Amino acid sequence: MMDVRAPVEFEQGAFPGVENLPLMNNEERHNVGIRYKEMGQDEALELGHELVSGDVKDSRVADWANFIHQHPEGVLYCFRGGMRSKISQQWLYEKTGVVYPRVKGGYKAMRRFLLDELEADTQSIQPIILSGRTGTGKTILLQQLRHMIDLEKIFNHRGSVFGIHATPQPSQIDAENQLAITLLKFRHQNILRLVFEDESANIGSRRIPENLYAKLKASPLVVLEADNEQRVDITFDEYITNALKEYQDMHGDEQGFDLWAAYLETSIDKIQRRLGGERHAKLKSIMQDAIAAHRSQNDTRQHRQWIHSLLIDYYDPMYDYQLSKKADRVEFRGEQQDILQYLQDNYSIS
């Protein structure tokens, strides 16, 4: 799909895989909007044609022509399926002779459709919740299943205070659109039994849609277990190896390391109040020593010390308390292969 809305509109909410090739840029849209309010539609339309003319118009139409050449079965749309998409469609026809279809009702209609489908899917699915202490490898197990929804991937966040990625989270609207499309694809295949990871209402700074979260909170749980050594290894891979690689891939080795180190220290500062001043100071000091050894000698061993303490002394009591309130929903406990076998035997989930 080709979205001809202005970039600022696209950034506020879009659909997965859509390309933004705007009719007007942000400034042009702003000026036309002011003209519309002050003088009406005809004057606004005239200004729009003045702003998007000559080489500017030729460049944009050429981009659209290239798009429809690459995607002959595609469609274009604007916000409401009105003037902007009609103009784009007309200019494309004049350039290529192709009547490229546009979406009736535009982005607004498709967004409404996805919200309605998200509500319908929430009512029809039968979730199984994968729970377990931090570091047991829930996401690793989830990725081995075909019938699952990875909310942390959709929301681009690991779901904990250390869960931010080097890349920003999608907008709330983008995350909801992706979630709705993912669920719609499963419902189209009549797959209703789906595994979700146990999450809080918010994943990072984004929220799980309220009705879906209510459904998840009432669903049965399976609890993944792993020994503490395994948990430290898994958490080390996530927070140290993988997170550092993300930052360095984006920003280069030196700046990436600096940004990753800042991410660790900022993350532990966020839980200072819960840790208490003395424990926070001790853990942060261990972390800083580990970062220094990592930076100067490429010695990563000291990271395991603060990770172990964080898991056992901070995350475990919090998780155990939360799980105690869900004890009546727990159907099964076991290690990774036990959980996989249980899901296969009892729910035909593989």
Secondary structure, DSSP 4 states (H G I P E B T S, - for coil): -EE-S-HHHHHHS--TT-EE--SS-HHHHHHHHHHHHHH-HHHHHHHHHHHS-HHHHHHHHHHHHHHHHH-TT--EE-SSSSHHHHHHHHHHHHHHS----B-TTHHHHHHHHHHHHHHHHHHH-EEEEEEE-TTS-HHHHHTT-SSEE-HHHHTTS-SSTT---SSPPPPHHHHHHHHHHHHHHHHHTT--EEEEE---SEETTEE--HHHHHHHHTS-EEEE---HHHHHHHHHIIIIIIHHHHHHHHH-HHHHHHHHHHHHHHHHHHTHHHH-HHHHHHHHHHHHHHHHHHHHH---TTHHHHHHHIIIIIIHHHHHHHHHTTGGGEEEEE-HHHHHHHHHHHH---
